[in-house]
Amino acid sequence: MKTQSRFMDNVKSSYLVIVIAALGVFAFISAVLIAWPALAYIGSKLFN
């Protein structure tokens, strides 16, 4: 029973890591897409 309990803890923690990583990727992509017009505007002012 102790081995099964440890296995379930490992599964839960790895599931939590996967969920947090997926949310992090989603947040990063969303931030880039939201900020893209401002970044493009600043870049065009700097390089022109």
PyMOL commands that place a pseudoatom at each C-alpha (Angstrom):
pseudoatom trace, name=CA, resn=MET, resi=1, chain=A, elem=C, hetatm=0, pos=[0.000, 0.000, 0.000]
pseudoatom trace, name=CA, resn=LYS, resi=2, chain=A, elem=C, hetatm=0, pos=[2.907, 2.323, 0.718]
pseudoatom trace, name=CA, resn=THR, resi=3, chain=A, elem=C, hetatm=0, pos=[4.299, 1.885, -2.808]
pseudoatom trace, name=CA, resn=GLN, resi=4, chain=A, elem=C, hetatm=0, pos=[0.915, 2.632, -4.355]
pseudoatom trace, name=CA, resn=SER, resi=5, chain=A, elem=C, hetatm=0, pos=[0.616, 5.779, -2.236]
pseudoatom trace, name=CA, resn=ARG, resi=6, chain=A, elem=C, hetatm=0, pos=[4.053, 6.997, -3.387]
pseudoatom trace, name=CA, resn=PHE, resi=7, chain=A, elem=C, hetatm=0, pos=[3.167, 6.202, -6.995]
pseudoatom trace, name=CA, resn=MET, resi=8, chain=A, elem=C, hetatm=0, pos=[-0.037, 8.252, -6.736]
pseudoatom trace, name=CA, resn=ASP, resi=9, chain=A, elem=C, hetatm=0, pos=[1.908, 11.153, -5.205]
pseudoatom trace, name=CA, resn=ASN, resi=10, chain=A, elem=C, hetatm=0, pos=[4.332, 11.027, -8.141]
pseudoatom trace, name=CA, resn=VAL, resi=11, chain=A, elem=C, hetatm=0, pos=[1.470, 10.967, -10.632]
pseudoatom trace, name=CA, resn=LYS, resi=12, chain=A, elem=C, hetatm=0, pos=[-0.247, 13.902, -8.923]
pseudoatom trace, name=CA, resn=SER, resi=13, chain=A, elem=C, hetatm=0, pos=[2.923, 15.977, -8.774]
pseudoatom trace, name=CA, resn=SER, resi=14, chain=A, elem=C, hetatm=0, pos=[3.853, 15.267, -12.395]
pseudoatom trace, name=CA, resn=TYR, resi=15, chain=A, elem=C, hetatm=0, pos=[0.291, 16.102, -13.462]
pseudoatom trace, name=CA, resn=LEU, resi=16, chain=A, elem=C, hetatm=0, pos=[0.555, 19.382, -11.564]
pseudoatom trace, name=CA, resn=VAL, resi=17, chain=A, elem=C, hetatm=0, pos=[3.873, 20.201, -13.276]
pseudoatom trace, name=CA, resn=ILE, resi=18, chain=A, elem=C, hetatm=0, pos=[2.359, 19.485, -16.706]
pseudoatom trace, name=CA, resn=VAL, resi=19, chain=A, elem=C, hetatm=0, pos=[-0.684, 21.673, -15.995]
pseudoatom trace, name=CA, resn=ILE, resi=20, chain=A, elem=C, hetatm=0, pos=[1.449, 24.561, -14.718]
pseudoatom trace, name=CA, resn=ALA, resi=21, chain=A, elem=C, hetatm=0, pos=[3.787, 24.274, -17.722]
pseudoatom trace, name=CA, resn=ALA, resi=22, chain=A, elem=C, hetatm=0, pos=[0.851, 24.300, -20.151]
pseudoatom trace, name=CA, resn=LEU, resi=23, chain=A, elem=C, hetatm=0, pos=[-0.645, 27.347, -18.451]
pseudoatom trace, name=CA, resn=GLY, resi=24, chain=A, elem=C, hetatm=0, pos=[2.742, 29.062, -18.568]
pseudoatom trace, name=CA, resn=VAL, resi=25, chain=A, elem=C, hetatm=0, pos=[3.084, 28.456, -22.306]
pseudoatom trace, name=CA, resn=PHE, resi=26, chain=A, elem=C, hetatm=0, pos=[-0.454, 29.722, -22.849]
pseudoatom trace, name=CA, resn=ALA, resi=27, chain=A, elem=C, hetatm=0, pos=[0.254, 32.848, -20.773]
pseudoatom trace, name=CA, resn=PHE, resi=28, chain=A, elem=C, hetatm=0, pos=[3.484, 33.544, -22.673]
pseudoatom trace, name=CA, resn=ILE, resi=29, chain=A, elem=C, hetatm=0, pos=[1.816, 33.200, -26.083]
pseudoatom trace, name=CA, resn=SER, resi=30, chain=A, elem=C, hetatm=0, pos=[-1.112, 35.358, -24.970]
pseudoatom trace, name=CA, resn=ALA, resi=31, chain=A, elem=C, hetatm=0, pos=[1.212, 38.063, -23.661]
pseudoatom trace, name=CA, resn=VAL, resi=32, chain=A, elem=C, hetatm=0, pos=[3.183, 38.143, -26.907]
pseudoatom trace, name=CA, resn=LEU, resi=33, chain=A, elem=C, hetatm=0, pos=[0.028, 38.307, -29.023]
pseudoatom trace, name=CA, resn=ILE, resi=34, chain=A, elem=C, hetatm=0, pos=[-1.458, 41.069, -26.878]
pseudoatom trace, name=CA, resn=ALA, resi=35, chain=A, elem=C, hetatm=0, pos=[1.760, 43.111, -26.827]
pseudoatom trace, name=CA, resn=TRP, resi=36, chain=A, elem=C, hetatm=0, pos=[2.642, 42.544, -30.512]
pseudoatom trace, name=CA, resn=PRO, resi=37, chain=A, elem=C, hetatm=0, pos=[1.081, 45.786, -31.890]
pseudoatom trace, name=CA, resn=ALA, resi=38, chain=A, elem=C, hetatm=0, pos=[2.901, 47.871, -29.294]
pseudoatom trace, name=CA, resn=LEU, resi=39, chain=A, elem=C, hetatm=0, pos=[6.177, 46.062, -29.920]
pseudoatom trace, name=CA, resn=ALA, resi=40, chain=A, elem=C, hetatm=0, pos=[5.817, 46.504, -33.675]
pseudoatom trace, name=CA, resn=TYR, resi=41, chain=A, elem=C, hetatm=0, pos=[5.081, 50.215, -33.230]
pseudoatom trace, name=CA, resn=ILE, resi=42, chain=A, elem=C, hetatm=0, pos=[8.082, 50.752, -30.957]
pseudoatom trace, name=CA, resn=GLY, resi=43, chain=A, elem=C, hetatm=0, pos=[10.296, 48.782, -33.317]
pseudoatom trace, name=CA, resn=SER, resi=44, chain=A, elem=C, hetatm=0, pos=[9.187, 50.794, -36.316]
pseudoatom trace, name=CA, resn=LYS, resi=45, chain=A, elem=C, hetatm=0, pos=[9.909, 54.045, -34.459]
pseudoatom trace, name=CA, resn=LEU, resi=46, chain=A, elem=C, hetatm=0, pos=[13.357, 52.841, -33.393]
pseudoatom trace, name=CA, resn=PHE, resi=47, chain=A, elem=C, hetatm=0, pos=[14.512, 51.517, -36.769]
pseudoatom trace, name=CA, resn=ASN, resi=48, chain=A, elem=C, hetatm=0, pos=[12.989, 54.163, -39.074]
for i in range(1, 48): cmd.bond("trace and resi %d" % i, "trace and resi %d" % (i + 1))
show_as sticks, trace
zoom trace
